[in-house]
Amino acid sequence: MGALCSCCCPQESLVTKEEVKSDTAPVYSWDKRATLDPADYCFDDLVGEVRCKEPGLINGQQFSIENCKDCTLLVLDHVASLTIDDCSNCNIVVGACRGSVFIRDSSNVKLAIACQQFRSRDCKKCDVFLHCNTQPIIESSVDMKFGCLQLHYDSLSDHIEKAGITLFNNEWSNIYDFSPVEHGSNFSLLDKDTTFNNYLKPEDIPENVKFCRKSSVFPFMVGDIHASGDCGLLVIFLGKHGSSGEVMSILREVETKRCSLRRSKIVTMNTDTVKRIFEASKQCDSMIKHAKEGKVIGLEIEGAVSELLHNLPKLPHTSSILLHLSNEDRSSFEISKFFNYVDMVMST
């Protein structure tokens, strides 16, 4: 009997272990991942078509546009990266790109996009409405034109956040040309009144997509297209609960006072840094006090700056200080030091 038991028991035990092993087999993350169809993440070989990817269809994946002609193409979503190759006579709108936008071997393309990085190579006669957190680069490209992106659709703010794009760091007009010409320039800036609507048929665009300043999620910056009049540096200290929406309301007030925003930057500054940069200002002590509240946004304002001095909106979560500088002092010490400091921080 003992021999029989010793023979049977291990077999029963082995069956039980197999059952347990089968029931508790591990499930890995890649087993749960949905299979992606590459055809859903591109516009390829299209001629004379209007196509639109609605919010949520791309959801942070890479996207490509290749060999399209005479098309209007919209991607109302956030993407990881975007490549545009061998396209001509196309209007292209992409909400937000977390990484790089690379447009190559294309001509007469009109592009509207917010991104972290932008680069073109072997392109000609392309108009780009851009919000770019780093310096845009062109290479072996001619007759390129750039404008400040103005765009709104219902989910855009969420897409900007998911793409990690900063609203107040926009280098759209600070173009670097890897292939400069001896006389003239390979790029220019579009007139500030030119919008993406100039290139579109109204019936090709969904009703909730807007390209005007009034609706835009992005601040409008004139860049190197200088306004006339005085200039100033509006320094905004965001408190713990300060928001970009409050800053945008300040900018709307700026525009009503015949002023323009030339450029803006957002950066974290401690009290020692604030003291070092703004020590020549009469309002330095007040700025040091507010510096403890959070991030700092610097807005270079041009135009009738004096009208802003007593008309800045009072908002609950932000503190604003305007340094008013005369037109003769356009390259003022405070403005130069602030923006040079931000550029140094961003380059490290």
Secondary structure, DSSP 8 states (H G I E B T S, - for coil): -HHHHHHHHHHHHHHHHHHHHHHT----HHHHS----GGGGEEES-BS-EEEE-TTSSTT--EEEES-BS-EEEEEEEES-EEEES-BS-EEEEEEEEEEEEEES-BS-EEEEEEEEEEEES-BS-EEEEEESS--EEES-BSEEEEE---B-TTHHHHHHHTT--TT---TT--EESS--SSS-SEEE--TT--GGGG--GGGS-TT-B-STTT-SS----TTS--SSEEEEEEEEE-TT--HHHHHHHHHHHHHTTEEEEEEEEE---HHHHHHHHTTSTTHHHHHHHGGGS-EEEEEEEESGGGGTTT----TTEEEEEEEE-GGGTT-HHHHHHHHHHHHHHH-
